[in-house]
Amino acid sequence: MGNVTANVSVVSSIDDAQVDVYRNIRDADLRGRSHLCMVESEMVVRRLLESSWDIHSLFLSPQKYERMASVIPSTVQVFVADITVMSEITGFHIHRGVLAAAHRLTPKQQNASLSNLIVKLQKKSTVSLLLAEGVTNVDNIGALFRNAAAFGVDGLVFDHACCDPLYRKAIRVSMGHAFSLPWAIACDWISDLKRLQEELGVQLIGCETGKFAVPMWEVQPAKSFALIMGEEKSGLSPSTMQQCDVIAEIPMNAKVPSLNVAVASAVGLYEFLGRNRFNNR
């Protein structure tokens, strides 16, 4: 290693108490681990460093520290250890050599996050949102963030049945956009859908099949809209569909009645947001 600054500690023992927050990491226990979420891979941690999120610390191999030292603020605590030591401490092979711990939102902040999102977007002349109801697969949640970033969505909203957007794997699949995009967890799903309609003036477009659905390409999205995705098997709830302004479907071969929610969201965002934006460059 080159010059080691005051915020950097070298860890040589697997029993070093300084890195206890990284000890025996499992996806199942991360929701309540000292109100922290775990972040892995260099690109994702770089995106975290560019964000306004409160970072607890970084845990890096010597090689990764050398690569990233120039972008790490002096206020961020860094622990450096060999890959073998990192792996023994965390309980899994850290082949990328990069981990970070960030402070997650407190329950109070989480409950206020929809209001914060609305305030942030109220002055925009156009608003695009991606909403999810009952999506419990971590890969799909991560992919929704990645799709939202790809098509320039302004924010995401999840109901309480969705899995934690800050699971380690969900963050990794999102490519770190869980930190670059604003998002909120709804306190009262149907009431919050109404808030989006009334306070942001968004058109609610439910992505679902059925007799009331119209082909996606026949829907003319309003200047401000929210695309609502449900879990692949159960889809959107009747109460959610009742609240929607329009139900849009992706016509497809009858032998394939549904698409993975991540794929379907990408199709919908391209149709409603990306087609005109990217074709008119």
N, C-alpha and C positions, 0 to 999 in steps of 0.2 A: 504493500500500500504506500501511497505517497503521503503528503502532509495530512495528519489527522488533527481535526479541529476539536474544540471543547465539547461540541455536541455529539461526538462520536466515541462509542465505547467498544472495545474489542472483547468479544466473548469467546473464551477458550474452554470453558467447562459446561457440561450439559446441566449442571446443578446451579448455574448462575441465576440468582433470583431476579436479576434485572429484566430477564426475558420471560418471566412467568406468564405474561399474557399470551405468549405464543406457544405455551406448553400443551402438548397433546390436543392439537386442534382437530375438532370434528365438526362437520356441518351441523349436526344436530344440536350442538351446545352453543353455537355462536350468537343466537338471538339474545341470550342473557349474560354473555361474558363481559362483565364490567361495562355494559352499554357500548361495547365495541363491535365493529365489523372487521373482517379480515379481507385483505386485498392482495392478489398475487399477479405476477408477471410484470415485466419491466414497462411495457406500453401502458398497462392499466394503472400502475402506480404513478407513472409520469402524468397521466390524466388527472389522477387524484391530486398530485402536487400543483397542478395548474388550477385546481378548483378552490372554492372558498371553504371546503369542508375542514373541520378541525381534526388535525392528524395527531394521533397519540405518539407514534414512532414508526421507524422503518427497521426492517431486519434483512440485512444484505450479505451476500458473499463478498469477499474482497474484490473479485473481478467486477461485480456489479456496482460496488461502491465507487470504484475508479471510473466507471462509465457514467455514473449518475451524479457524482459529487457536485458538478457545476450547477445542477438544477435543484439541489436540496437546500432549502433555506437554513440559515444558522439556528433558527428557532426550533427546528424539528430534531428530536432525539433520534440518533441512528445507532443501531447495534450491528456489529460486523462479526461474522463467524464463518468458518469453513463450511462447505456444503454438508459434510458428514455430521458436524455438530448441529447445524440447523435442522437437519432431517431427524436426528435423535430427539431434539427438543420438541419439534412440532408433531412428530409421530407419523410423518409421511415424507416421501422423497421430494425434496425441494430442488428439482432439476433446473429450475429457472433461476434460483438464487435470489429471488426478490419477494419479500412479503412486507405488508404494511398493516398497521392497525389504525382505524379511524373511529372517532366518536360518532355513534349513530344518534339520530334524533331522539330526544326524550319523548315519552308518551304525550306530554302536554304540547311539545313542539309539533309532533306528528298530527295531533288533532287540529292544530291551527294551520297546518300546512296547506289545506285547500283554500282557506281564506287568503293566505300569503300568495298562493298561486294566482288567485283571482285578482288580487290587487296588482300583482306584477303585470298581468295581461290586459287589464281594463283599458289602458290607453292605446292599445294596438288597434289599428283599423281592420286587421284580419287576424283571426286566431285559428290555429289547428291543434287539436288534442287527440291523443290516443288513450282510450279507456279500456280497462279489462275487468271482467266479472268472473270470479270463480276459477281463474287460471292458477293451477297448483303446481305445475311443472317448472322447476327452476330454470331449465334451459329455455323454455318458452318465454318466461319473464325476462331473462337476459336478452333474448332475441327481439322482444318488443322494444326495448331500449335502443338496440342497435338499428332496427328499422326506423324508429322515430328519428334518430340522429341522421340517418341516411337521407330522409325525405324532408328534413327541416321542420319537424313537429315542434310546437312551442312548449309542450308539457305532457305529462302522463298522469292518469288518475287510476288507482286500483281500489277495488272493494276489499273488505276485511277477509274475504274467503281466499283471496290470492295469496300465494306463498310470499315469503319475505323477499323483497327486492334486494336486500343486502346480504343474502346468503353468499358465501364465498364464490360458489360456482356461477350463480346468477350474475354477480359483478363481473366475473371473468368473461362470460358469454356476452355480456353487454359491451365488452371492450372498454369498460370504464365510463360509459355514458350514463350510468346511474349517478355519477358525480358531475357530469357536464350538463345534464338536462334537469329542469325543475320537475318534481313529481310530488304527488300527494296520495295519502290513503284516506278514503272517504269515511266519515264517521257514521253517516246515515245515507246509504247508497242512493235510494230513490230521492230523498230530499236534496241530496247534493247534486244529482242530475238536474233537478229543477233549478237549483242555484246557478248552475252553469248556463242553463237556458235564459234565466232571468237577468243575471248579473253580467254575463259575457255575451249574451245574445247568440249563443251557438246553436246550430242545427244539430240535433242528435241523430246520427246515422247508425242504426244497428246492423251489424253484419250477421245475417242469419238466412236460412232457407225457409220455405213454407209458402202457403197460398197468398199471404199478404206481401211477399217479397217481390221486388222488381229487379231486373238485371242491373248490376252495378253501373254499367255504362249508360243507363237511362236516367240515372240520378244526377241532377245538377246541384252540386254542393253549394251552400251559401258561402259568403265570404268568410264567415266564422263557423266552424263545424267541429264536431267530435265524433270520431269513429269508435264504436263500441264493439269489442271482441269478447266472445265467451269461450269457455272451455270446449274442446272439439266434440266430445261426446254429448254433454248436456246442453251446450249452447247457451243462449241468453235466456234469462228467466222471463216468464210471462209479464211480470210487473215492469221489468226493464223494457221489453218490447212495447208495452203500452205507453211508456213514457217517451219513446223515440218518435221523431218527426217522420222518419221513413225507415223501412227495412230494405236493405240492399243485399242481394245474393250474388255469388260468383257462379254463373252457369257452368256446368261441367258434365262430363260423361256420367250417365245414370249409374254405372257400375262403381263409380267413386263418389259417394254422396257427400264427402266432406274433406277439407284440407286441414292440415296442422295449423293451429292458430297463428304461429309465427309466419308461415307461408301466406296464409289468408290476409294477415295484416299488411304484409308487404304488397300484395296485389291491390288491396284497398287503398293504401296510401299512395301508390303509384297512380291509380285511377283518379283519385280525388285531389291529389296534391302534386304529384310528380310529373304527370303527363304534360300539362301545360307549362309548368315551371321550367322543365328541362328541355322541352321541345322548342321553346321560344328564346333560347339563348342566342 
